[in-house]
C-alpha cells in the first residue's frame, strides 16, 4: 500500500479538523435539546421571562455554537483550497499561517452575527412573537420571514455572494494576503460573503424554531447543497420560489382570517 502524499495527508487533516469542530457543536446542541426535553417530561414549563445578563450570555453562546455547526461544513471547499495554496506558498518561501487561522477569521464573522441574532431573539421575545421553543407565534410574522427569505434568494446581492462562495480559486486570486493577519483577514472576508449569502436564511430559524434541531439540520443541509452541489445556485433559486409561495399562502390565510 502506497503511503499518502503530503497533499493528501493535509487534506485529511483539514477535513478531520472541520468535522471535529462541527461534531462538537452538534453534540452541544443535542445535549442542550436533551436537557430541555427531559425538563419538559418532568413537568417543567418553559416560560419566557425578562432577560438577565446571564441569559444573554447563554443565548449568545447557543447561537455562536449553532452557527459553527451550521456554517463550518460549507466552508470546507474554501478551507481545503486555502491549505493547498498555503502549502505551495510556504514551499516558495512565503509566510502563510496554518489553515485554522483562516477558519478562525470565518468563524469570527459568524460569532459577530450571533450577537445580532441574540439581540433579535430578545426583541422578538419582548414583542411576544416567539413561543417558548423560539418559533414564530404570529402567522403574519412567519409569513413575512418565509417571503423575505424567498425573495432574497433571487436578488443580485445573493447571487454575487453565492458566486464568491462557490468559486474558491477566484476568491483567493482576488483576496490573497500573506502572513497570519492576512490569513485571518481572508477568512473574515469569506465569512462576510457567506454572511451576505445566508444571513436572511438564518432568519428562518425564528420560523421553524431555534430549538427545533430537525429544522436547524434542514437549513444546514440546504446551505451546504446551495454552496457545493453542481447546480447549487439553481437549487437555491428553486428553494427561494418554494419559500416565497409558502410565505404568500401563509400571509393570504392571515389576511382572510382562514
Backbone as CSV, one residue per row, in Angstrom:
resi,resn,N_x,N_y,N_z,CA_x,CA_y,CA_z,C_x,C_y,C_z
1,UNK,0.846,-1.201,0.000,0.000,0.000,0.000,0.879,1.248,0.000
2,UNK,0.660,2.117,-0.969,1.482,3.320,-1.076,1.105,4.312,0.016
3,UNK,2.106,4.948,0.618,1.793,5.963,1.645,1.123,7.173,1.008
4,UNK,0.309,7.836,1.801,-0.370,9.029,1.308,0.630,10.146,1.069
5,UNK,0.383,10.925,0.032,1.240,12.071,-0.249,1.016,13.155,0.799
6,UNK,1.932,14.116,0.835,1.803,15.223,1.778,0.502,15.981,1.550
7,UNK,0.149,16.200,0.278,-1.086,16.928,-0.032,-2.314,16.165,0.455
8,UNK,-2.315,14.837,0.269,-3.450,14.026,0.710,-3.555,14.024,2.226
9,UNK,-2.413,13.916,2.907,-2.438,13.947,4.378,-2.950,15.299,4.873
10,UNK,-2.567,16.352,4.171,-3.013,17.683,4.563,-4.525,17.816,4.389
11,UNK,-5.049,17.324,3.267,-6.496,17.383,3.051,-7.249,16.614,4.126
12,UNK,-6.743,15.441,4.473,-7.393,14.645,5.517,-7.352,15.368,6.860
13,UNK,-6.237,16.018,7.157,-6.117,16.729,8.427,-7.102,17.895,8.493
14,UNK,-7.229,18.636,7.385,-8.167,19.763,7.360,-9.594,19.265,7.508
15,UNK,-9.950,18.228,6.750,-11.307,17.686,6.830,-11.599,17.140,8.217
16,UNK,-10.614,16.473,8.831,-10.814,15.940,10.172,-11.023,17.064,11.182
17,UNK,-10.266,18.146,11.031,-10.426,19.276,11.936,-11.792,19.924,11.802
18,UNK,-12.230,20.160,10.556,-13.542,20.759,10.342,-14.652,19.835,10.836
19,UNK,-14.519,18.548,10.565,-15.525,17.593,11.021,-15.571,17.534,12.537
20,UNK,-14.402,17.589,13.179,-14.359,17.546,14.633,-15.031,18.744,15.270
21,UNK,-14.752,19.932,14.738,-15.371,21.153,15.255,-16.888,21.102,15.073
22,UNK,-17.312,20.660,13.879,-18.750,20.560,13.595,-19.412,19.552,14.520
23,UNK,-18.766,18.411,14.712,-19.325,17.368,15.578,-19.475,17.860,17.012
24,UNK,-18.472,18.556,17.514,-18.552,19.082,18.878,-19.709,20.071,19.017
25,UNK,-19.903,20.899,17.989,-21.006,21.860,18.030,-22.346,21.146,18.082
26,UNK,-22.501,20.105,17.279,-23.772,19.377,17.270,-23.977,18.565,18.541
27,UNK,-22.915,18.075,19.122,-23.042,17.372,20.417,-23.570,18.330,21.473
28,UNK,-23.060,19.554,21.459,-23.536,20.577,22.396,-25.014,20.846,22.183
29,UNK,-25.420,21.008,20.915,-26.820,21.306,20.620,-27.726,20.129,20.993
30,UNK,-27.272,18.914,20.710,-28.065,17.740,21.055,-28.198,17.587,22.564
31,UNK,-27.128,17.864,23.281,-27.178,17.775,24.746,-28.130,18.825,25.309
32,UNK,-28.082,20.028,24.762,-28.973,21.081,25.217,-30.427,20.713,24.936
33,UNK,-30.673,20.139,23.754,-32.030,19.710,23.407,-32.496,18.591,24.327
34,UNK,-31.601,17.647,24.636,-31.970,16.545,25.534,-32.319,17.059,26.917
35,UNK,-31.562,18.034,27.402,-31.853,18.609,28.722,-33.218,19.292,28.728
36,UNK,-33.537,19.990,27.634,-34.832,20.667,27.551,-35.974,19.657,27.497
37,UNK,-35.789,18.586,26.697,-36.827,17.569,26.603,-37.038,16.869,27.945
38,UNK,-35.950,16.626,28.667,-36.057,15.986,29.981,-36.796,16.878,30.964
39,UNK,-36.511,18.174,30.906,-37.194,19.112,31.803,-38.688,19.154,31.508
40,UNK,-39.036,19.127,30.217,-40.447,19.153,29.843,-41.144,17.865,30.250
41,UNK,-40.453,16.726,30.103,-41.030,15.443,30.503,-41.253,15.370,32.005
42,UNK,-40.416,16.096,32.746,-40.549,16.106,34.210,-41.627,17.080,34.679
43,UNK,-42.249,17.764,33.720,-43.329,18.674,34.091,-42.921,20.117,34.184
44,UNK,-41.659,20.422,33.877,-41.231,21.817,33.925,-41.839,22.566,32.746
45,UNK,-42.255,23.778,32.974,-42.880,24.598,31.950,-41.872,25.640,31.470
46,UNK,-41.680,25.668,30.151,-40.766,26.673,29.585,-41.513,27.994,29.471
47,UNK,-41.145,28.941,30.250,-41.798,30.238,30.231,-40.798,31.326,29.852
48,UNK,-41.281,32.252,29.045,-40.448,33.402,28.702,-40.450,34.374,29.859
49,UNK,-39.296,34.959,30.147,-39.182,35.867,31.284,-38.182,36.960,30.927
50,UNK,-38.191,38.060,31.689,-37.211,39.121,31.423,-35.784,38.579,31.482
51,UNK,-34.959,39.015,30.541,-33.601,38.502,30.453,-32.695,39.129,31.500
52,UNK,-31.747,38.315,31.964,-30.639,38.806,32.773,-29.378,38.786,31.908
53,UNK,-28.294,39.309,32.463,-27.030,39.246,31.743,-26.616,37.818,31.448
54,UNK,-26.881,36.914,32.408,-26.543,35.503,32.209,-27.372,34.897,31.085
55,UNK,-28.640,35.291,30.976,-29.487,34.798,29.894,-28.930,35.226,28.545
56,UNK,-28.498,36.484,28.455,-27.950,36.974,27.190,-26.680,36.198,26.835
57,UNK,-25.817,35.976,27.825,-24.560,35.260,27.574,-24.831,33.822,27.141
58,UNK,-25.772,33.163,27.805,-26.102,31.781,27.455,-26.688,31.703,26.055
59,UNK,-27.585,32.636,25.734,-28.206,32.639,24.416,-27.183,32.934,23.331
60,UNK,-26.276,33.871,23.604,-25.212,34.160,22.650,-24.350,32.922,22.406
61,UNK,-24.004,32.217,23.478,-23.193,31.010,23.333,-23.918,29.969,22.482
62,UNK,-25.231,29.838,22.714,-26.017,28.888,21.930,-25.977,29.244,20.445
63,UNK,-26.180,30.535,20.129,-26.160,30.964,18.735,-24.774,30.782,18.118
64,UNK,-23.732,31.124,18.857,-22.379,31.004,18.322,-22.044,29.550,17.995
65,UNK,-22.383,28.634,18.911,-22.123,27.214,18.666,-22.973,26.712,17.507
66,UNK,-24.233,27.156,17.451,-25.114,26.748,16.361,-24.575,27.197,15.016
67,UNK,-24.052,28.418,14.933,-23.501,28.908,13.675,-22.277,28.101,13.249
68,UNK,-21.477,27.664,14.215,-20.341,26.802,13.884,-20.853,25.492,13.296
69,UNK,-21.836,24.884,13.949,-22.372,23.618,13.469,-23.032,23.727,12.117
70,UNK,-23.648,24.878,11.832,-24.360,25.052,10.573,-23.461,25.494,9.427
71,UNK,-22.491,26.370,9.705,-21.772,27.050,8.632,-20.378,26.492,8.342
72,UNK,-19.724,25.886,9.314,-18.369,25.373,9.068,-18.344,24.304,7.972
73,UNK,-19.333,23.372,7.912,-19.268,22.377,6.831,-19.222,22.993,5.435
74,UNK,-19.964,24.075,5.222,-19.990,24.683,3.890,-18.709,25.440,3.564
75,UNK,-17.858,25.646,4.569,-16.583,26.317,4.337,-15.475,25.332,3.974
76,UNK,-15.798,24.043,3.903,-14.774,23.031,3.639,-14.059,23.238,2.303
77,UNK,-14.761,23.469,1.178,-14.021,23.641,-0.087,-13.038,24.804,-0.050
78,UNK,-13.459,25.924,0.532,-12.581,27.083,0.615,-11.383,26.779,1.526
79,UNK,-11.628,26.096,2.628,-10.558,25.767,3.572,-9.556,24.798,2.958
80,UNK,-10.037,23.820,2.198,-9.142,22.864,1.550,-8.260,23.547,0.514
81,UNK,-8.847,24.453,-0.260,-8.036,25.151,-1.260,-7.037,26.082,-0.584
82,UNK,-7.460,26.741,0.515,-6.514,27.580,1.243,-5.316,26.757,1.702
83,UNK,-5.584,25.567,2.257,-4.493,24.718,2.746,-3.541,24.352,1.611
84,UNK,-4.087,24.036,0.430,-3.243,23.656,-0.700,-2.409,24.837,-1.192
85,UNK,-3.040,26.000,-1.331,-2.312,27.189,-1.799,-1.265,27.610,-0.769
86,UNK,-1.631,27.520,0.516,-0.696,27.904,1.570,0.520,26.993,1.586
87,UNK,0.312,25.704,1.343,1.442,24.768,1.318,2.400,25.124,0.186
88,UNK,1.856,25.413,-0.977,2.733,25.788,-2.098,3.421,27.127,-1.831
89,UNK,2.722,28.051,-1.193,3.323,29.350,-0.878,4.472,29.191,0.102
90,UNK,4.272,28.313,1.102,5.359,28.079,2.072,6.555,27.435,1.387
91,UNK,6.324,26.551,0.426,7.423,25.920,-0.301,8.234,26.941,-1.097
92,UNK,7.577,28.047,-1.463,8.251,29.109,-2.198,8.804,30.204,-1.286
93,UNK,8.712,29.981,0.027,9.313,30.908,0.976,8.397,31.979,1.518
94,UNK,7.103,31.948,1.201,6.170,32.953,1.713,5.709,32.568,3.115
95,UNK,5.391,33.590,3.907,4.913,33.356,5.278,3.388,33.229,5.243
96,UNK,2.885,32.038,5.503,1.443,31.786,5.497,1.070,31.055,6.773
97,UNK,-0.001,31.477,7.401,-0.440,30.875,8.658,-1.113,29.528,8.411
98,UNK,-1.247,28.709,9.456,-1.975,27.444,9.325,-3.435,27.669,8.951
99,UNK,-4.075,26.628,8.475,-5.454,26.727,7.993,-6.413,27.156,9.095
100,UNK,-6.123,26.763,10.346,-7.063,27.104,11.408,-7.163,28.621,11.601
101,UNK,-6.139,29.373,11.208,-6.215,30.836,11.306,-7.237,31.362,10.296
102,UNK,-7.215,30.809,9.090,-8.199,31.184,8.075,-9.611,30.852,8.559
103,UNK,-9.792,29.646,9.094,-11.106,29.230,9.584,-11.538,30.103,10.762
104,UNK,-10.584,30.522,11.588,-10.911,31.390,12.728,-11.486,32.720,12.265
105,UNK,-10.940,33.274,11.179,-11.491,34.514,10.640,-12.917,34.328,10.165
106,UNK,-13.177,33.187,9.540,-14.527,32.865,9.069,-15.482,32.741,10.251
107,UNK,-15.067,32.010,11.273,-15.924,31.802,12.451,-16.149,33.119,13.188
108,UNK,-15.158,33.997,13.193,-15.294,35.282,13.888,-16.469,36.094,13.332
109,UNK,-16.646,36.064,12.014,-17.759,36.801,11.407,-19.091,36.239,11.868
110,UNK,-19.208,34.917,11.892,-20.467,34.306,12.329,-20.673,34.456,13.831
111,UNK,-19.594,34.615,14.575,-19.730,34.897,16.002,-20.311,36.295,16.208
112,UNK,-19.850,37.253,15.423,-20.428,38.594,15.489,-21.894,38.576,15.067
113,UNK,-22.212,37.786,14.060,-23.616,37.623,13.665,-24.440,37.078,14.829
114,UNK,-23.844,36.220,15.634,-24.564,35.635,16.768,-24.968,36.690,17.788
115,UNK,-24.170,37.755,17.907,-24.557,38.861,18.787,-25.847,39.494,18.272
116,UNK,-25.907,39.745,16.959,-27.109,40.322,16.364,-28.292,39.377,16.484
117,UNK,-28.064,38.086,16.290,-29.147,37.110,16.401,-29.678,37.047,17.829
118,UNK,-28.780,37.139,18.794,-29.199,37.133,20.196,-30.052,38.353,20.502
119,UNK,-29.623,39.527,20.016,-30.404,40.750,20.213,-31.762,40.641,19.534
120,UNK,-31.792,40.037,18.328,-33.063,39.856,17.629,-33.992,38.936,18.409
121,UNK,-33.439,37.867,18.967,-34.262,36.957,19.766,-34.843,37.674,20.982
122,UNK,-34.021,38.464,21.638,-34.507,39.224,22.795,-35.650,40.157,22.388
123,UNK,-35.477,40.864,21.265,-36.505,41.799,20.811,-37.799,41.076,20.457
124,UNK,-37.676,39.941,19.802,-38.866,39.192,19.405,-39.587,38.605,20.617
125,UNK,-38.831,38.193,21.608,-39.462,37.705,22.836,-40.193,38.835,23.543
126,UNK,-39.579,39.997,23.585,-40.226,41.138,24.224,-41.525,41.519,23.510
127,UNK,-41.555,41.306,22.201,-42.752,41.612,21.419,-43.753,40.464,21.415
128,UNK,-43.469,39.402,22.166,-44.352,38.226,22.267,-44.579,37.566,20.905
129,UNK,-43.541,37.536,20.070,-43.656,36.923,18.750,-43.034,35.534,18.691
130,UNK,-42.486,35.059,19.819,-41.854,33.749,19.848,-42.483,32.881,20.925
131,UNK,-42.580,31.592,20.629,-43.038,30.615,21.609,-41.877,30.246,22.530
132,UNK,-42.134,29.489,23.601,-41.021,29.036,24.449,-39.988,28.204,23.697
133,UNK,-40.394,27.571,22.582,-39.446,26.823,21.757,-38.792,27.717,20.707
134,UNK,-39.051,29.023,20.805,-38.421,30.037,19.953,-38.825,29.909,18.491
135,UNK,-40.091,29.590,18.261,-40.677,29.587,16.930,-41.711,30.707,16.850
136,UNK,-41.980,31.163,15.643,-42.929,32.253,15.458,-44.324,31.873,15.948
137,UNK,-44.946,32.786,16.692,-46.321,32.586,17.153,-47.305,33.395,16.312
138,UNK,-46.791,34.177,15.386,-47.632,35.060,14.579,-47.655,34.583,13.130
139,UNK,-48.839,34.271,12.577,-48.918,33.889,11.158,-48.352,34.968,10.239
140,UNK,-48.592,36.231,10.586,-48.087,37.321,9.754,-46.565,37.367,9.796
141,UNK,-46.012,37.286,10.988,-44.556,37.325,11.121,-43.919,36.118,10.448
142,UNK,-44.494,34.937,10.642,-43.963,33.742,9.998,-44.018,33.841,8.486
143,UNK,-45.139,34.349,7.966,-45.261,34.512,6.527,-44.252,35.499,5.973
144,UNK,-44.016,36.574,6.704,-43.033,37.566,6.262,-41.622,36.987,6.257
145,UNK,-41.297,36.173,7.250,-39.984,35.532,7.283,-39.782,34.644,6.056
146,UNK,-40.791,33.833,5.751,-40.698,32.942,4.593,-40.595,33.735,3.292
147,UNK,-41.445,34.747,3.147,-41.454,35.528,1.914,-40.151,36.300,1.734
148,UNK,-39.642,36.882,2.819,-38.393,37.646,2.727,-37.236,36.748,2.313
149,UNK,-37.163,35.555,2.916,-36.095,34.623,2.556,-36.235,34.177,1.108
150,UNK,-37.469,33.936,0.670,-37.688,33.521,-0.707,-37.299,34.589,-1.703
151,UNK,-37.696,35.816,-1.452,-37.348,36.926,-2.349,-35.835,37.114,-2.407
152,UNK,-35.185,37.035,-1.253,-33.743,37.286,-1.203,-32.973,36.269,-2.045
153,UNK,-33.492,35.042,-2.142,-32.816,34.019,-2.928,-32.691,34.406,-4.407
154,UNK,-33.466,35.371,-4.868,-33.456,35.766,-6.278,-32.792,37.121,-6.517
155,UNK,-32.215,37.712,-5.474,-31.636,39.048,-5.627,-30.205,38.992,-6.161
156,UNK,-29.752,40.042,-6.856,-28.367,40.106,-7.329,-27.349,40.032,-6.179
157,UNK,-27.695,40.603,-5.008,-26.780,40.554,-3.862,-26.538,39.115,-3.435
158,UNK,-27.621,38.336,-3.382,-27.498,36.923,-3.041,-26.643,36.210,-4.080
159,UNK,-26.924,36.454,-5.358,-26.164,35.791,-6.419,-24.680,36.129,-6.344
160,UNK,-24.358,37.403,-6.086,-22.966,37.809,-6.020,-22.226,37.143,-4.875
161,UNK,-22.851,37.103,-3.716,-22.214,36.475,-2.558,-22.068,34.970,-2.758
162,UNK,-23.102,34.341,-3.317,-23.039,32.899,-3.548,-21.966,32.556,-4.575
163,UNK,-21.812,33.396,-5.595,-20.769,33.159,-6.598,-19.387,33.124,-5.957
164,UNK,-19.130,34.030,-5.018,-17.841,34.025,-4.324,-17.667,32.754,-3.506
165,UNK,-18.726,32.324,-2.837,-18.648,31.120,-2.002,-18.431,29.869,-2.847
166,UNK,-18.931,29.870,-4.077,-18.836,28.699,-4.942,-17.585,28.716,-5.827
167,UNK,-16.767,29.751,-5.729,-15.580,29.862,-6.588,-14.337,30.132,-5.747
168,UNK,-13.849,29.129,-5.011,-12.686,29.341,-4.136,-11.456,29.854,-4.869
169,UNK,-11.175,29.327,-6.064,-9.972,29.754,-6.779,-10.043,31.240,-7.133
170,UNK,-11.183,31.680,-7.604,-11.352,33.096,-7.933,-11.240,33.957,-6.683
171,UNK,-11.784,33.456,-5.561,-11.722,34.222,-4.310,-10.280,34.457,-3.902
172,UNK,-9.456,33.416,-3.895,-8.080,33.569,-3.442,-7.244,34.366,-4.437
173,UNK,-7.558,34.265,-5.712,-6.838,35.073,-6.699,-7.077,36.558,-6.467
174,UNK,-8.244,36.899,-5.933,-8.597,38.304,-5.719,-8.235,38.821,-4.340
175,UNK,-8.149,37.920,-3.346,-8.029,38.366,-1.957,-6.811,37.819,-1.218
176,UNK,-5.886,37.182,-1.898,-4.792,36.536,-1.182,-3.919,37.547,-0.443
177,UNK,-3.595,37.219,0.818,-2.687,38.020,1.634,-1.767,37.069,2.392
178,UNK,-0.495,37.429,2.513,0.453,36.602,3.268,0.356,36.892,4.756
179,UNK,0.956,36.014,5.552,1.046,36.219,6.989,-0.204,35.797,7.735
180,UNK,-0.075,35.748,9.070,-1.192,35.323,9.913,-2.363,36.294,9.814
181,UNK,-2.056,37.595,9.846,-3.117,38.580,9.743,-3.816,38.482,8.388
182,UNK,-3.030,38.259,7.344,-3.617,38.111,6.020,-4.516,36.892,5.929
183,UNK,-4.106,35.789,6.552,-4.924,34.577,6.538,-6.229,34.789,7.304
184,UNK,-6.132,35.432,8.448,-7.340,35.725,9.234,-8.260,36.655,8.448
185,UNK,-7.658,37.647,7.803,-8.451,38.596,7.017,-9.172,37.889,5.870
186,UNK,-8.476,36.986,5.185,-9.128,36.244,4.108,-10.295,35.427,4.633
187,UNK,-10.104,34.795,5.790,-11.199,34.039,6.383,-12.376,34.923,6.735
188,UNK,-12.081,36.122,7.242,-13.147,37.056,7.610,-13.880,37.561,6.368
189,UNK,-13.136,37.851,5.297,-13.776,38.318,4.059,-14.667,37.219,3.488
190,UNK,-14.171,36.003,3.505,-15.007,34.878,3.062,-16.246,34.759,3.949
191,UNK,-16.061,34.963,5.253,-17.204,34.922,6.159,-18.227,35.994,5.848
192,UNK,-17.760,37.172,5.441,-18.680,38.252,5.093,-19.484,37.914,3.835
193,UNK,-18.815,37.320,2.845,-19.556,36.877,1.663,-20.575,35.801,2.044
194,UNK,-20.166,34.905,2.911,-21.058,33.840,3.368,-22.226,34.429,4.156
195,UNK,-21.940,35.444,4.947,-22.995,36.121,5.696,-23.988,36.766,4.734
196,UNK,-23.473,37.412,3.692,-24.350,38.001,2.700,-25.177,36.967,1.969
197,UNK,-24.638,35.772,1.841,-25.329,34.693,1.154,-26.425,34.065,2.016
198,UNK,-26.168,33.913,3.321,-27.011,33.050,4.155,-27.711,33.723,5.326
199,UNK,-27.401,34.973,5.641,-27.945,35.570,6.857,-29.466,35.644,6.843
200,UNK,-30.069,35.936,5.670,-31.530,36.004,5.616,-32.132,34.625,5.833
201,UNK,-31.482,33.591,5.308,-31.943,32.227,5.564,-31.909,31.906,7.054
202,UNK,-30.910,32.430,7.762,-30.834,32.180,9.190,-32.043,32.738,9.938
203,UNK,-32.686,33.762,9.364,-33.902,34.290,9.970,-35.007,33.260,10.027
204,UNK,-34.932,32.232,9.158,-35.946,31.184,9.165,-35.888,30.327,10.424
205,UNK,-34.797,30.437,11.177,-34.741,29.735,12.459,-35.847,30.224,13.389
206,UNK,-36.225,31.492,13.243,-37.304,32.029,14.067,-38.678,31.595,13.553
207,UNK,-38.721,30.998,12.371,-39.981,30.457,11.874,-40.175,29.013,12.361
208,UNK,-39.211,28.171,12.062,-39.346,26.757,12.430,-38.996,26.450,13.862
209,UNK,-38.266,27.351,14.522,-37.890,27.145,15.908,-36.390,27.023,16.077
210,UNK,-35.814,27.937,16.831,-34.372,27.907,17.085,-33.982,26.618,17.797
211,UNK,-34.902,26.086,18.615,-34.620,24.860,19.360,-35.117,23.605,18.649
212,UNK,-35.585,23.741,17.433,-36.022,22.598,16.634,-34.828,22.103,15.823
213,UNK,-34.144,21.077,16.315,-32.901,20.658,15.682,-33.121,20.038,14.306
214,UNK,-34.299,19.469,14.050,-34.580,18.973,12.705,-34.648,20.137,11.713
215,UNK,-35.239,21.229,12.142,-35.303,22.424,11.307,-33.904,23.005,11.108
216,UNK,-33.124,23.032,12.170,-31.741,23.521,12.083,-30.938,22.658,11.111
217,UNK,-31.095,21.333,11.217,-30.372,20.425,10.325,-30.815,20.608,8.879
218,UNK,-32.110,20.839,8.663,-32.601,21.059,7.309,-32.015,22.303,6.677
219,UNK,-31.949,23.395,7.436,-31.330,24.615,6.925,-29.838,24.408,6.657
220,UNK,-29.176,23.667,7.535,-27.749,23.369,7.349,-27.526,22.637,6.031
221,UNK,-28.365,21.635,5.771,-28.238,20.864,4.533,-28.517,21.734,3.316
222,UNK,-29.519,22.590,3.401,-29.853,23.470,2.270,-28.679,24.399,1.955
223,UNK,-28.089,24.998,2.984,-26.940,25.892,2.784,-25.771,25.133,2.161
224,UNK,-25.526,23.915,2.640,-24.415,23.113,2.125,-24.630,22.772,0.654
225,UNK,-25.827,22.319,0.318,-26.127,21.961,-1.077,-26.009,23.181,-1.982
226,UNK,-26.536,24.294,-1.527,-26.504,25.521,-2.316,-25.073,25.941,-2.644
227,UNK,-24.156,25.691,-1.719,-22.780,26.159,-1.902,-21.885,25.172,-2.641
228,UNK,-22.139,23.871,-2.491,-21.171,22.903,-3.019,-21.727,21.987,-4.096
229,UNK,-23.043,21.862,-4.238,-23.612,20.977,-5.252,-23.376,21.548,-6.650
230,UNK,-23.278,20.681,-7.675,-23.026,21.171,-9.043,-24.038,22.208,-9.514
231,UNK,-25.281,22.062,-9.159,-26.307,23.019,-9.562,-26.881,23.730,-8.337
232,UNK,-25.991,24.061,-7.413,-26.419,24.642,-6.152,-27.148,25.963,-6.298
233,UNK,-26.696,26.807,-7.221,-27.339,28.110,-7.398,-28.785,27.940,-7.870
234,UNK,-29.008,27.005,-8.801,-30.366,26.751,-9.280,-31.232,26.163,-8.176
235,UNK,-30.644,25.286,-7.383,-31.383,24.708,-6.252,-31.773,25.800,-5.271
236,UNK,-30.866,26.767,-5.054,-31.162,27.873,-4.155,-32.324,28.715,-4.657
237,UNK,-32.346,28.973,-5.970,-33.466,29.745,-6.528,-34.770,28.969,-6.444
238,UNK,-34.695,27.663,-6.708,-35.897,26.839,-6.590,-36.413,26.866,-5.153
239,UNK,-35.489,26.735,-4.201,-35.883,26.825,-2.799,-36.489,28.174,-2.473
240,UNK,-35.935,29.235,-3.078,-36.494,30.565,-2.864,-37.920,30.664,-3.357
241,UNK,-38.195,30.055,-4.510,-39.559,30.063,-5.028,-40.521,29.349,-4.101
242,UNK,-40.070,28.218,-3.555,-40.912,27.476,-2.614,-41.173,28.294,-1.353
243,UNK,-40.131,28.939,-0.848,-40.286,29.769,0.355,-41.239,30.933,0.109
244,UNK,-41.100,31.572,-1.045,-41.972,32.696,-1.360,-43.428,32.242,-1.475
245,UNK,-43.651,31.101,-2.121,-45.002,30.569,-2.240,-45.585,30.242,-0.873
246,UNK,-44.780,29.586,-0.036,-45.253,29.234,1.305,-45.565,30.483,2.116
247,UNK,-44.696,31.494,2.003,-44.942,32.735,2.721,-46.190,33.432,2.225
248,UNK,-46.403,33.437,0.897,-47.591,34.060,0.341,-48.866,33.372,0.787
249,UNK,-48.849,32.041,0.809,-50.021,31.284,1.262,-50.316,31.593,2.723
250,UNK,-49.270,31.660,3.531,-49.458,31.930,4.962,-50.008,33.344,5.184
251,UNK,-49.478,34.308,4.443,-49.957,35.687,4.584,-51.391,35.825,4.076
252,UNK,-51.706,35.131,2.980,-53.071,35.186,2.449,-54.058,34.608,3.457
253,UNK,-53.677,33.499,4.090,-54.561,32.902,5.090,-54.756,33.836,6.271
254,UNK,-53.691,34.537,6.648,-53.819,35.507,7.764,-54.725,36.665,7.388
255,UNK,-54.561,37.162,6.168,-55.362,38.313,5.736,-56.850,37.968,5.615
256,UNK,-57.123,36.737,5.193,-58.521,36.333,5.021,-59.117,35.736,6.285
257,UNK,-58.281,35.552,7.302,-58.765,35.018,8.569,-59.094,33.554,8.534
258,UNK,-58.541,32.828,7.538,-58.821,31.393,7.443,-57.690,30.577,8.049
